[in-house]
């Protein structure tokens, strides 16, 4: 996140001759607060209370275009014919609502306009932006209060998605999903370009539950994908992410390390995953890494069956982690996480690679065939600020803006610190603030108490 770095100085002197007169009335504007299902066409009603003799309306409402797509308006109040709306994509996505008529119009109570959107899923607010303004027939500003709109998804709520599974030919595969307030499930399988609803039979069990079992997988199933349709009674139906099935030859074990995209010089962890192992008697797993770019810390979350597991950092023949274990009796390791490798930092893009001398032994000390999936550790680009926010001065009740320019940026968050506080506070969209998650922060109206804020 980017912090405000400059102090804001506001002139405490208010010069009335530079301000517009203010009407005595106090209107109220409100947007609907809705719940819907992804894909629904929804309507936000903009309602008005106590608005009299308005001659010009200029309203701006913020929204997230990844959550909502604007489709136009309907149901304009007859007193406000000719009202226009338009989606404005830059510098921050917002909806503009414009109307004017020198003869004026009043709306004591009712719907000014209905705004039409397509909902794509997610929870957001739709705040009235501070540059919004209403003027009466005497060119006086009409003060108004607002109640922001909001949209959130109806259930079910996906908590855990299905994960890719690698199992040996003839073994069983398991795919699971976890969803809050779900009442019905239906698993699907993708063959070619088609998704087919599964039915319970000798191969597929529990196809209408949160956990799908595939019995005695065959080589023909390798590369197939599975997903679950999850429903909540009286609410939504959503599809999970898809997960793939990899079918391994008998006597084969897959070892994998997860790829990571990271910020520099921050601690991180990499799970060591394995396919199911039957009759495990010993292993030596060697993982090469560059100590100039990575600093190994420790292993955690070790499978409880692997008692007396040892870990060393060795330098020959190259720098690597040496994980060793042996048992007196063979054990069965379920598919999933074997342990977690923890590192203190990452200084540059690099990798974790299984070494060729890695060995996993089964019954009779016979080695398994091994398939490796190494980890690529990639650094996120570091934002470079090319233009800092500048000091600003403003009269009370005016507006002011701060801007920052930077490269390699994917998100912004503006912060505020009062003259009496040592702490920075993250700003929220709405009220006096607009664009808190963009490159330009707008403050309107400026209050006297903001003098000396940073």
N, C-alpha and C positions, 0 to 999 in steps of 0.2 A: 504493500500500500504506500501511497505517496502522501506525505504530510504537508500541510501548509507551513511554509518556512519563513514567511515575512509577516511583520506586524501590521495590523490594519488600524489606521487612524481615522476616526470619524470626527467631523466638526460638530461640536455640541450646539453651536448657534443655529437656530432654525429661523430662516428668513421666509416669512409668509408670502412675500411677493413672488417667490419662485415656485410656490406650490399652488396646485389647483384647489379651489374651494371643495369642501366635503359636504355631501348631502346629509341631512339629519336622519334619513332612514337607514336601516341595517338589515339587508336581505340575507337569506341563507340558501346556499346551493349544496346539493347532495347527489352523489352517485350511488348506484346500487352496489350492494355487497353480495356476491353470488358464489355458489358452488356448482360445478358442472363436471362433465366427463370429457376427456380429451376427444377432439373431433366435433364437439357440439357447436352449433350456432347459437350465440348468446346475445342478450340485449341488456345493455346498461341504460337505465332510465336516469336522465338528468332532471331532478325535481328542483323547484324553486319555491321559496316562501317569502312573502313580504317584499316583492319587487314592484316599484311604482315609477311610472314616467321614465322608463329607460329609453335612451336614444341610441346607444351604441354598446354592444357587448363584444368583448374580446377575451375569450377563455382559452387556456392551454392546459391540457391534461397529459401527464406523463404515463407511459406504459412500456412494457418490454415486448418488442416485436417478435422475440422467439417464443413467447407465451401466447400472444394475441395477434391476429391479423385483422386490420380494420376493413370493413366491407361497406361502409356508408351509413346513412342515417335514415330515419323514418319518423312519422308521428310528430312533426313540428307543430307546436301550439299555433292556432290560427292567428293570434296577435303578433306572431313573429315570423310571418311569411318572408321568404327570401333568405332565411338563415343558411349559412354555408358551413360545411365541415371539410377538413382535409388532414390527412396523415402527413406529418412533417418528419423526415428521417434524420435530419442533422440540425444542430450538433448533438442534440439528444432526441431520441424518438418521443414524439408527443402528438397529440391530436389538437388541432386548432378549430375553434368554434367561433364564427364571426357573424355579426348582424348589426345593421344600423337603419334607423328611420327617424328623421328629425321630428316627425309628429309624435313619436314616443309610443310606448306600449307598457302595459302593466300585467303582472301575474301574481295575484295575492297568494295562490297556492295551486300547484299542479306540475305536470310534466312539461318541460320546455322542449325536449327532443329525446328520442330513443337512439342509442348508438349501437351499431351492429358489428359484432366481431365473430371470428372463428377462434375457438379455444384449443390450444395444443398441449395443455398440461402444465402444471407448475403453480406455485403460489406467489402472487404479486399484489401490490397496491397500485391504484391509479390516482396519484395525487394531483390536486389542482396546483398548477405552477404559479410562482409569485408574480410573474409578469401579467397575469390575468387582471382584467379591469372592466368595470361597468361605469358608464357615464349617463347622466340624466339629461333631460331636454334643456336644462340651463347650463350645460357643460360642467356640472359638478360631478366629482367622483362619488359613486355610490359605494359605501363600504359594505362588505359582505363577509360572512363566515362560511366555512365549507366543511363538509364531511366527505372524505376521500372514498373512492370506490375500492373494491378488492375482489379478487377471484381466487378460488382454491379448488382443488380437485375433490370430488366425492370418492368414497372408498370403492375398491380396495386400495391399500397403500403397499407398494412393493418394498419389502425390507431386505430380502436377499434374492439374488438372481441365480439361475442354474449355472453351474461351472462346467468347463470342459472336463471330459473323463477319458482316461486311458486305461484299458483293461486287456488282459490276456485273452486270446481266443478260447472260447468255452466257459469263461467266467461270467459273472453277472455284473451289469453296470447299473448305477443308481444316479438319477438326476432329481434334484430337490429344488423347491421354491418356497419362500416364506413371504406371506402377505398378511397384513393386518386387516381384519374385518372381512376376510374372504369367506364366501359360503359355497363356492363351486369351482371345480378345476376341470380342465380338459387338456391333455397332452397331445402334441402334434409332432409328426416326424417329417422332415424335408427329404424328399427323394427327387433328385434332379432339380427342377424349378418349382415343384409343387409341394405344398404343405398338406399332409393328410392327417385327419383326426384318427387317433389310435383307439383300438378296442381291446378289451381284456381277452387274452388268449394264452396259448402255451408260451409265447415269447414275451408278451407285454403284460405286466401286472400293475394294478392300481393306477390306471390311466386317468381316473377321475379323482385323484388325491393330490396332495402336495409332494408326494415322493413317487416317481416312476421307476419301476424295476424292469430291466431288460435281461431276460434269462439267456444264458449260454450264447453270448454274442458270437457272431460268425464274421469271417473276413469280409463278406459282402456288405456288412454294416459299417465298415471303416469309412470315415469321412461324412457320415450322416449327421444331421443337426436335429436338435430337439428343443421345443419351446412349449410353454404352458399358457393357456388362456385362463385367466383368473377373474372371477366375477364376485360381486357383492349384491345380495338381494336388494332389489329396488334402487340400485345405484349403477355403478359402471362395470364394464368388462374391459380388461386390459390384457395385453400380451407381454409376457416376460421377454427378456433377451434370449437369444438362441445360444445353445451350447453344443459343442461338437463331441463326437465319439471317435476315439482312435482305438483300433483293434490291433493288439500286439501279437506277434508270433509266440507260441509256447516257449517258456524258458527265457522270456525277455522282460527286462525291467526298464522303465523310463524314469530318468532323473531330470528334473527341471528346476531352473532358477528363474524367477520372474524378472522381466524387464522393468526398469524404473526410469522415470523422468523426474529430475530433482533440481532443487535450488542449491547453489554452491555452499559448501562449508556448513551443512546442516546434518545432524544425525539421521540415519535411515536404516531400514531393515529389509532383508531379502529372504522370503521363505524358500526353503529347500523342499520341493515336492517330489513324491514318488508314486508310481503306480503300485497296485497291490503286490506284495511279496509274500509268497507261501514258503514256509520252511527256512526262513533266514537264519543263518548260523554265524555269519561274520561279514564285515565290510571294511574297506579302506577307501574313503572318498577323498580325493585330492582336488582342490579348487584353486586355480592360479589367479593371482591378482597383482596389481602394481602398487607397491607400498608408497611410491612417490605420489600417487593420486588418491589412494584409499588408506584409511587407518582403521584396522579391524579392532572391534571392542570385545564382543563376547557372543556366545550362543545362548538362546533362550527358547522357551516353549518346546523343549525336547519331548518327543514321544515317550510316554512313561514306560514303555516296554524296553527302551534302550538304556537300561541302567548301566552305570560305569562307562558311559561314552567318553572318549578322550578327544581333546582338540589341541592342536599345536600349530604355531606359525613357524614354518620352515623356510629356509633360504636356498636349499639345493634340491633338485638341479636348478629350479627357479623359485621365486617367492610363491608360497602357496599355503593354504589351510589344509591340514591333515586331520580328517575325522576318522576315528577308528573305533570299532566295537566288535566284540565276539561274545557268544553265549554258549553254555553247555548243551542247551536244547534248542532246536529250531523254533522260531516264533513266526507268527503271521502278522504282517504289517498291512493295515488297511490303506487303500488309496487316499492320498491327501498329504498333509504337511508332516514332514519328518522332524524338522526343527527350523529355527529362524536364525539367520546370520545378522548380526548388528554391527554397523560401522559408524565411526564418529563423524566422518565428513567425506565429501567428494569434491576434488579440486578441478577435475576436467573429465570430459567424456572418456569412458573406458569400458571394460567388460569383466565379468567373472566367468571363467572357463573351466569346465571339467578336464582334468588331465587324463591322458590315455592309460595311466597305470591304475586308475580307479577300478576297484574290483568289489563285487558283491557275490557272496557265496551262499549256496542253498544246501539242501540235504546232501550228505556225503561230501561236503566241501566242494561241490561242483559249482563253477562260476556261472552266473546268469549272463546272457547276452545283454548288452547295455545300449541304450539310446540316450543321448545327451541333448538337452536344450539349455544352452548357455544364456547368461543374462547380459543384456546391453544396458549400461548405465549412462544415461544421457543428461547433460546439464540443460536446464531451461535457459534460454537467452536472458541475460541480465539487462533490465531496462537502463537506458542511458538518458538522463534528463538533459535536454538541449536548451530549454528555456524555463527559468524558475518563475513562480508567481511574484508579482511586483506589489509594492505597497500601494494602498488605495485610500482616498479620502472621499467622504460623501456627507451630505447633509442628512439629518434624520428624515425618515420616510422616503428617501430616494432608494435607488437600487445600485448594486455594485457587483462586479464579477472578477473572479480570479482564474487565471489559466496557467496550465503547465504543458510543456511539449516534451515528448520523450519518444525514443525508439524502442522497438521490441516490447511493446506494452499490450497486455491482454485485459487488464482490469485497473480501475482507479478506485480510491476511497479517500475522500477529503476528511480532514480532522480539524478540530477547533480547540483553542486554549484561551481562556479568559485571562485578563490581566492579574486577577487575584488567585489564579490556580497554577500549579506546577504540572498538571496532568493534561494530556491530550485526550479529547473525546471524539470518537467517530461520529460523523454527522449522519442523520437519516433523511431520506427524501421526504419532502413535504413541508408545510408551514412556510417559514421564511427561506427555506433552502431548496434549490433545484440543481440537478446535475451532480449530486454528491458522488456518483459512480461514473463520472465522465471527466474529460480533460478540462472542462470549464465549470466552475462553481458559481452560481448566481445567488445573491442574497437580496431579498426584497420583501417587505421594506426594511431598510436599515434602522435599527433602534439605537437610542442614545446610549444604552448600556453596553453596546458593542465597542465603544471607544477603547482602543488599546488591545482589542482581541487580536490573536494570531491564528 
